Amino acid sequence: MARCDMCGKGVLTGNKISIARSHVSRRAKRTWKPNLRTVRIKVNGENKKMHVCAKCLRSSKLENA
């Protein structure tokens, strides 16, 4: 599914707890998706389209095409 091509960050799953928090047993499944962007990157001298998370874009690990 959604996965960063640089760092491998993917979808996380867990429990959504109700706002009232009056009953501990009120939980529902939810997912946290990574903030992916499609960018053109130079890889081994070739331009490629890759899905990269916002953290990898900010950290300047990439060489833009």
Backbone as ProteinMPNN parsed JSONL, in Angstrom:
{"seq_chain_A": "MARCDMCGKGVLTGNKISIARSHVSRRAKRTWKPNLRTVRIKVNGENKKMHVCAKCLRSSKLENA", "coords_chain_A": {"N_chain_A": [[0.842, -1.188, 0.0], [0.629, 2.203, 0.863], [3.832, 3.441, 0.917], [7.005, 4.789, 1.714], [9.572, 5.253, -0.636], [12.186, 5.785, 0.008], [12.816, 5.673, 2.865], [11.16, 3.679, 3.77], [8.943, 4.028, 5.347], [5.665, 3.276, 6.437], [2.142, 2.438, 6.633], [0.646, 2.861, 9.805], [-1.052, 1.176, 12.444], [-3.618, 1.305, 14.965], [-5.47, 2.128, 17.961], [-8.381, 4.118, 18.1], [-9.429, 6.344, 20.452], [-12.351, 7.316, 22.179], [-13.563, 10.715, 22.426], [-14.831, 11.501, 24.782], [-13.863, 9.756, 26.695], [-14.935, 8.419, 28.827], [-15.49, 5.78, 29.113], [-13.274, 3.188, 29.136], [-13.315, 1.056, 27.453], [-14.3, 1.873, 25.028], [-13.258, 1.817, 22.017], [-11.897, 2.101, 18.746], [-10.689, 0.785, 15.682], [-8.049, 2.314, 13.798], [-6.082, 3.957, 11.228], [-2.847, 5.376, 10.554], [-1.559, 7.224, 8.043], [1.365, 7.688, 6.016], [2.776, 10.879, 5.027], [2.938, 11.164, 1.912], [4.596, 12.182, -1.089], [4.695, 12.509, -4.612], [7.532, 12.604, -6.452], [10.057, 13.655, -8.829], [13.142, 12.13, -9.131], [16.696, 11.91, -9.344], [18.213, 8.906, -9.907], [20.936, 6.94, -9.977], [21.777, 8.365, -12.252], [19.481, 8.385, -13.813], [16.217, 9.749, -14.368], [13.563, 9.29, -12.176], [10.209, 8.599, -11.103], [9.158, 8.723, -7.836], [7.665, 7.721, -4.718], [7.796, 9.631, -1.93], [8.22, 10.381, 1.506], [7.309, 13.287, 3.463], [9.186, 13.914, 5.413], [11.603, 12.832, 4.47], [11.897, 14.437, 2.21], [12.327, 16.969, 3.387], [14.716, 16.52, 4.734], [16.697, 16.608, 2.895], [17.792, 14.351, 1.579], [17.611, 13.707, -0.995], [18.299, 14.044, -4.513], [17.097, 16.281, -6.627], [15.486, 16.026, -9.829]], "CA_chain_A": [[0.0, 0.0, 0.0], [1.397, 3.443, 0.892], [5.142, 3.247, 1.525], [8.05, 5.678, 1.219], [10.595, 4.505, -1.354], [13.505, 6.085, 0.564], [13.026, 5.188, 4.236], [10.32, 2.516, 4.033], [7.854, 4.358, 6.276], [4.404, 2.791, 5.916], [0.919, 2.676, 7.388], [0.623, 2.392, 11.184], [-2.401, 0.901, 12.931], [-3.771, 1.431, 16.403], [-6.82, 2.315, 18.452], [-8.918, 5.475, 18.249], [-10.139, 6.395, 21.723], [-13.406, 8.326, 22.091], [-13.226, 12.014, 23.011], [-15.366, 11.583, 26.133], [-12.968, 8.936, 27.517], [-15.602, 7.988, 30.051], [-15.401, 4.321, 29.181], [-12.006, 2.778, 28.555], [-13.541, 0.015, 26.452], [-14.758, 2.458, 23.758], [-12.127, 1.966, 21.124], [-12.15, 1.72, 17.359], [-9.451, 0.668, 14.911], [-7.771, 3.389, 12.854], [-4.766, 3.891, 10.614], [-2.12, 6.607, 10.319], [-0.879, 7.073, 6.768], [2.481, 8.621, 5.856], [2.551, 12.037, 4.166], [3.728, 10.861, 0.729], [4.571, 13.058, -2.253], [5.299, 11.935, -5.801], [8.554, 13.528, -6.939], [11.034, 13.131, -9.787], [14.431, 12.067, -8.464], [17.77, 11.278, -10.1], [18.737, 7.695, -9.29], [21.95, 6.364, -10.867], [21.793, 9.107, -13.507], [18.183, 8.331, -14.486], [15.101, 10.4, -13.691], [12.503, 8.346, -11.813], [9.144, 9.071, -10.224], [9.134, 7.923, -6.615], [6.819, 8.18, -3.62], [8.709, 9.983, -0.855], [7.523, 11.038, 2.609], [7.675, 14.687, 3.658], [10.381, 13.965, 6.254], [12.754, 12.606, 3.587], [12.029, 15.627, 1.37], [12.901, 18.042, 4.194], [16.064, 16.193, 5.21], [17.563, 16.765, 1.716], [18.443, 13.102, 1.21], [17.332, 13.464, -2.402], [18.804, 14.951, -5.54], [15.968, 16.506, -7.531], [15.773, 15.945, -11.268]], "C_chain_A": [[0.878, 1.239, 0.0], [2.707, 3.208, 1.628], [6.151, 4.193, 0.881], [9.135, 4.839, 0.559], [11.996, 4.751, -0.792], [13.719, 5.427, 1.924], [12.162, 3.976, 4.586], [9.189, 2.773, 5.01], [6.53, 3.939, 5.653], [3.243, 3.129, 6.822], [1.058, 2.095, 8.79], [-0.821, 2.163, 11.599], [-2.429, 1.015, 14.444], [-5.227, 1.605, 16.775], [-7.17, 3.792, 18.535], [-9.751, 5.452, 19.522], [-11.135, 7.536, 21.66], [-13.008, 9.586, 22.845], [-13.672, 12.093, 24.472], [-14.465, 10.848, 27.127], [-13.613, 8.483, 28.827], [-15.536, 6.471, 30.215], [-14.13, 3.9, 28.453], [-12.229, 1.798, 27.414], [-14.025, 0.568, 25.109], [-13.567, 2.753, 22.871], [-12.526, 1.518, 19.732], [-10.808, 1.672, 16.641], [-9.288, 1.87, 13.997], [-6.37, 3.209, 12.297], [-4.183, 5.295, 10.492], [-1.312, 6.4, 9.049], [0.274, 8.071, 6.672], [2.129, 9.731, 4.875], [3.437, 11.876, 2.933], [3.517, 11.886, -0.372], [5.22, 12.316, -3.413], [6.26, 12.958, -6.385], [9.425, 12.834, -7.977], [12.419, 13.248, -9.152], [15.447, 11.437, -9.404], [18.299, 10.089, -9.316], [19.66, 7.04, -10.306], [21.947, 7.036, -12.242], [20.492, 9.103, -14.281], [17.151, 9.089, -13.673], [14.011, 9.377, -13.44], [11.462, 9.05, -10.981], [9.102, 8.143, -9.017], [8.183, 8.549, -5.614], [7.724, 8.383, -2.413], [7.927, 10.697, 0.233], [8.076, 12.445, 2.806], [8.944, 14.818, 4.493], [11.639, 13.765, 5.413], [12.965, 13.793, 2.658], [12.703, 16.763, 2.13], [14.354, 17.78, 4.55], [17.101, 16.267, 4.094], [18.394, 15.527, 1.434], [18.409, 12.898, -0.308], [18.022, 14.476, -3.293], [17.701, 15.104, -6.575], [16.403, 16.473, -8.995], [15.489, 17.268, -11.933]], "O_chain_A": [[1.805, 1.318, -0.807], [2.715, 2.828, 2.799], [6.156, 4.377, -0.336], [9.573, 3.832, 1.117], [12.911, 3.985, -1.093], [14.696, 4.702, 2.115], [12.408, 3.315, 5.595], [8.537, 1.83, 5.459], [6.286, 4.21, 4.477], [3.348, 4.005, 7.681], [1.532, 0.971, 8.955], [-1.717, 2.88, 11.154], [-1.412, 0.847, 15.118], [-6.118, 1.27, 15.995], [-6.366, 4.612, 18.979], [-10.668, 4.642, 19.658], [-10.816, 8.609, 21.148], [-12.216, 9.535, 23.785], [-12.98, 12.679, 25.304], [-14.323, 11.277, 28.272], [-12.923, 8.201, 29.808], [-15.529, 5.956, 31.334], [-13.943, 4.226, 27.281], [-11.41, 1.721, 26.499], [-14.149, -0.189, 24.146], [-12.947, 3.812, 22.97], [-13.391, 0.657, 19.567], [-9.898, 2.437, 16.962], [-10.274, 2.392, 13.477], [-5.575, 2.422, 12.811], [-4.914, 6.275, 10.347], [-0.474, 5.501, 8.983], [0.172, 9.182, 7.192], [1.286, 9.549, 3.997], [4.556, 12.388, 2.902], [2.412, 12.392, -0.568], [6.184, 11.576, -3.218], [5.85, 14.053, -6.768], [9.526, 11.608, -8.011], [12.819, 14.319, -8.695], [15.111, 10.536, -10.172], [18.779, 10.244, -8.193], [19.215, 6.63, -11.378], [22.095, 6.371, -13.267], [20.401, 9.758, -15.319], [17.192, 9.082, -12.442], [13.578, 8.68, -14.357], [11.771, 9.982, -10.24], [9.02, 6.923, -9.163], [7.924, 9.752, -5.651], [8.344, 7.438, -1.926], [7.067, 11.526, -0.065], [9.184, 12.752, 2.364], [9.709, 15.761, 4.289], [12.637, 14.455, 5.622], [14.108, 14.126, 2.345], [13.561, 17.45, 1.576], [15.143, 18.719, 4.657], [18.279, 16.009, 4.338], [19.571, 15.634, 1.088], [19.095, 12.024, -0.838], [18.294, 15.608, -2.891], [17.403, 14.167, -7.315], [17.525, 16.84, -9.342], [15.668, 17.402, -13.144]]}, "name": "protein", "num_of_chains": 1, "seq": "MARCDMCGKGVLTGNKISIARSHVSRRAKRTWKPNLRTVRIKVNGENKKMHVCAKCLRSSKLENA"}
